[in-house]
Amino acid sequence: MKAIKASELRVKSVDELRKLEQEKTENLFNLNIRHAAGATVNSADLGVLRRDLARVKTVLTEKLSG
């Protein structure tokens, strides 16, 4: 899984960021469930997904506050 750069996120609109945040949250939830169930999950993908979600939330907050 490839990480998203913050510069790529800054060119997106607020609506696009909200949609991306929703998708990343759902993907993280599903990946956590599969990991907990013992299915073969690349644990590095969990970290990448968490950081991507944090980047999306950070950029979204930046756009909404200023």
Order of alpha helices (4+ residues) and beta strands (2+ residues): alpha-alpha-alpha
